[in-house]
Amino acid sequence: MELSFAPMEGITYSIYRRLHARLFPGAARYYAPFIAPDSSGRFKAGSLRDVLPENNEGLPLVPQLLCNAPAPFLAVAEELGALGYEEVNLNAGCPSGTVVAKHKGAGMLGDPAQLDACLAEIFSRCPLRVSVKTRLGLHSAGEFPALLAVYRKYPLSRLIVHVRDRGGMYRSIPDREAFAPALDCPFPVEYNGDIFTPADLASLQARYPALQAVMLGRGAVTNPALFRQLCGGEALSAPELRDFHDRLIEAYLADGLAPPYTVSRMKELWFYQRCLFPGGERELKAILKARSLPDYRAAVAALFREVPLDPAAGFRNPG
Ligand SMILES: Cc1cc2nc3c(=O)[nH]c(=O)nc-3n(C[C@H](O)[C@H](O)[C@H](O)COP(=O)(O)O)c2cc1C
């Protein structure tokens, strides 16, 4: 099974990706969090920096665009081509209200004819291979067959399917059955949604024995060794996670991120990694309360000292 690392805005930027690839190799591809160009194809300097080849050495990286108009898509694709990229991914899945209101991300799924027109122009002129990350629909999974009919008209390099409609955000029960017709596509298809443990993958493979590729998001941010574990390797150990965590802090600081911002960045990870420490509520609360880097480091040290890491635990939404 080929496993890729999902784009996770706010988390899986180049510093994180580089360290992850070094300490926990095994991802076939990393997808960069989305670049959102304006109508003239301009986008944030930070997004460019995130995909510059010198910041992603040795990483199999696919940049992603959040964009519903061919002109800016093609303009940025050309820039990415000049940087040496051979593939760009279209985000047709972001469920955020502000994004969907602009008919971007999952908002592109509400009008298959418009999506078709957009893809027709992109595929007639894009110098790079184009893959798409989609949901099952805007309002319901019932829209998926019509969306697939559109995708099948084009030579996608890959279709990644997050098995929820937009309303499901990242919380509803994944609709695995609705994914079935995607496997008849003439291009590679990658499954995405709630694969957090070896048992999750085993049940998915039992349902879809022909499935070749799976994208991991929250499960991999929770447990960075998930790629290894899903390929039959050893489970994550506490010293390994601690090492990854400590090196990540050093990498952010070395990159010039101020200590308070480094603390904020690290705290975001604990929304996921908390799942590995059942029973550690008190220690985790202290981590989230810490403001200064020394306080933060002390709180993390206490967690690792007091609470055993459960290597069998996977991501779970709170509440
Ligand atoms: C905090 C966060 C940020 C995300 N950022 C992106 C993004 O930039 N582009 C994208 O296509 N999907 C993004 N996603 C969706 C993930 O790539 C993935 O599809 C989702 O987490 C479901 O996979 P999982 O169940 O393995 O986590 C994001 C999800 C989360 C929770």
The ligand as a MOL file (V3000), in Angstrom:
LIG
                    3D

  0  0  0     0  0            999 V3000
M  V30 BEGIN CTAB
M  V30 COUNTS 31 33 0 0 0
M  V30 BEGIN ATOM
M  V30 1 C -5.9920 21.4370 10.4600 0
M  V30 2 C -6.2510 20.8840 9.0810 0
M  V30 3 C -5.6860 21.5170 7.9740 0
M  V30 4 C -5.9240 21.0160 6.6810 0
M  V30 5 N -5.3600 21.6460 5.5880 0
M  V30 6 C -5.6180 21.1450 4.3390 0
M  V30 7 C -5.0420 21.7450 3.1660 0
M  V30 8 O -4.2750 22.7190 3.2220 0
M  V30 9 N -5.3730 21.2150 1.9550 0
M  V30 10 C -6.2080 20.0990 1.8440 0
M  V30 11 O -6.4650 19.6300 0.7320 0
M  V30 12 N -6.7150 19.5130 2.9340 0
M  V30 13 C -6.4330 19.9950 4.1540 0
M  V30 14 N -6.9520 19.3530 5.2400 0
M  V30 15 C -7.6310 18.0660 5.0720 0
M  V30 16 C -6.6150 16.9040 5.2010 0
M  V30 17 O -5.6850 16.9630 4.1500 0
M  V30 18 C -7.3380 15.5320 5.1820 0
M  V30 19 O -8.0730 15.4450 3.9940 0
M  V30 20 C -8.2810 15.3830 6.3790 0
M  V30 21 O -7.5940 15.6350 7.5870 0
M  V30 22 C -8.8990 13.9930 6.4020 0
M  V30 23 O -7.8970 13.0060 6.4670 0
M  V30 24 P -7.6090 12.2520 7.8700 0
M  V30 25 O -8.8950 11.6440 8.3060 0
M  V30 26 O -6.5410 11.2420 7.5180 0
M  V30 27 O -7.1500 13.3080 8.8020 0
M  V30 28 C -6.7440 19.8620 6.5250 0
M  V30 29 C -7.3030 19.2400 7.6480 0
M  V30 30 C -7.0700 19.7310 8.9100 0
M  V30 31 C -7.7010 19.0230 10.0840 0
M  V30 END ATOM
M  V30 BEGIN BOND
M  V30 1 1 1 2
M  V30 2 1 2 3
M  V30 3 2 2 30
M  V30 4 2 3 4
M  V30 5 1 4 5
M  V30 6 1 4 28
M  V30 7 2 5 6
M  V30 8 1 6 7
M  V30 9 1 6 13
M  V30 10 2 7 8
M  V30 11 1 7 9
M  V30 12 1 9 10
M  V30 13 2 10 11
M  V30 14 1 10 12
M  V30 15 2 12 13
M  V30 16 1 13 14
M  V30 17 1 14 15
M  V30 18 1 14 28
M  V30 19 1 15 16
M  V30 20 1 16 17
M  V30 21 1 16 18
M  V30 22 1 18 19
M  V30 23 1 18 20
M  V30 24 1 20 21
M  V30 25 1 20 22
M  V30 26 1 22 23
M  V30 27 1 23 24
M  V30 28 2 24 25
M  V30 29 1 24 26
M  V30 30 1 24 27
M  V30 31 2 28 29
M  V30 32 1 29 30
M  V30 33 1 30 31
M  V30 END BOND
M  V30 END CTAB
M  END
